Amino acid sequence: MREYTFSRARQQFAGMLDQAAQDGAVRIRRRDGQVFEVRPAEQSGASPLEVPGVSLNLTRGELLSALAESRASGARFVSERPPRRRAR
C-alpha cells in the first residue's frame, strides 16, 4: 500500500485517488504521526435512475387519451405571451 505525506497528497490529489483505485487503498501520514487510509467506495452497480417498469395494461387509445388530458390540464401553466427582452 502506497503512503503519502499530507502535503504530497494535497498536491497530487487526483493521482492519489487513481492510485487508491488501482491498489485498493492508500495511506496519508500527517506530521503528528496520524495515519489515514483512503479507499474507493463500493459501487452498487445500478444507476439510481434504473427503476423497474410498471405494467398498466393500457390500450394505445387509453394511453393517448391520458397524454392529451395531461397536456390540456398543463396548458394553464404555459404563458401565451412571448418572453420579455431585457433592457440593456
C-alpha positions as CSV (number, residue, x, y, z in Angstrom):
1,M,0.0,0.0,0.0
2,R,1.4,3.4,-1.0
3,E,1.8,6.1,1.6
4,Y,1.7,9.8,1.0
5,T,2.6,12.8,3.2
6,F,-0.3,15.1,3.8
7,S,1.4,17.8,1.7
8,R,2.1,15.5,-1.2
9,A,-1.4,14.0,-1.1
10,R,-2.9,17.5,-1.3
11,Q,-0.6,18.5,-4.2
12,Q,-1.3,15.2,-6.1
13,F,-4.8,14.6,-5.1
14,A,-6.1,13.2,-8.4
15,G,-3.1,10.9,-8.8
16,M,-3.5,9.7,-5.2
17,L,-7.2,8.8,-5.9
18,D,-6.1,7.0,-9.1
19,Q,-3.6,5.1,-7.0
20,A,-6.2,4.2,-4.4
21,A,-8.5,2.9,-7.2
22,Q,-5.7,0.8,-8.6
23,D,-4.3,-0.6,-5.3
24,G,-7.5,-0.6,-3.2
25,A,-6.3,2.0,-0.7
26,V,-3.5,4.5,0.0
27,R,-2.3,5.9,3.3
28,I,-1.8,9.6,4.2
29,R,0.5,10.4,7.1
30,R,0.3,13.7,8.9
31,R,3.2,15.5,10.6
32,D,2.0,14.4,14.0
33,G,2.2,10.8,13.0
34,Q,-1.5,10.1,12.5
35,V,-2.2,7.8,9.5
36,F,-5.4,7.7,7.5
37,E,-6.5,5.3,4.7
38,V,-8.3,6.4,1.6
39,R,-10.3,3.7,-0.2
40,P,-12.6,3.7,-3.1
41,A,-16.3,3.5,-2.1
42,E,-18.1,0.3,-3.1
43,Q,-20.3,0.7,-6.2
44,S,-23.8,-0.9,-6.2
45,G,-23.5,-1.3,-10.0
46,A,-27.0,0.0,-10.7
47,S,-27.9,3.5,-11.7
48,P,-30.2,5.3,-9.2
49,L,-32.4,6.1,-12.2
50,E,-32.7,2.5,-13.1
51,V,-36.2,1.5,-11.9
52,P,-38.3,-1.4,-12.9
53,G,-41.2,-0.8,-15.3
54,V,-44.8,-0.9,-14.3
55,S,-47.3,-2.7,-16.5
56,L,-50.6,-0.7,-16.5
57,N,-52.3,-2.8,-19.2
58,L,-53.5,0.3,-21.1
59,T,-54.5,0.2,-24.7
60,R,-52.9,2.6,-27.2
61,G,-56.1,4.7,-27.2
62,E,-56.2,4.9,-23.4
63,L,-52.6,6.0,-23.3
64,L,-53.1,8.7,-26.0
65,S,-56.2,9.9,-24.2
66,A,-54.3,10.2,-20.9
67,L,-51.5,12.1,-22.6
68,A,-53.9,14.5,-24.3
69,E,-55.7,15.1,-21.0
70,S,-52.3,15.8,-19.3
71,R,-51.3,18.2,-21.9
72,A,-54.6,20.1,-21.8
73,S,-54.5,20.4,-18.0
74,G,-50.9,21.5,-18.0
75,A,-51.6,24.3,-20.5
76,R,-52.7,26.6,-17.7
77,F,-49.0,26.7,-16.6
78,V,-47.8,27.9,-20.0
79,S,-47.8,31.6,-20.8
80,E,-49.1,32.6,-24.2
81,R,-47.2,35.9,-24.0
82,P,-43.8,36.0,-25.7
83,P,-40.9,36.4,-23.2
84,R,-39.8,40.0,-22.5
85,R,-36.5,41.3,-23.7
86,R,-34.1,42.6,-21.1
87,A,-33.2,46.3,-21.2
88,R,-29.6,46.9,-21.9
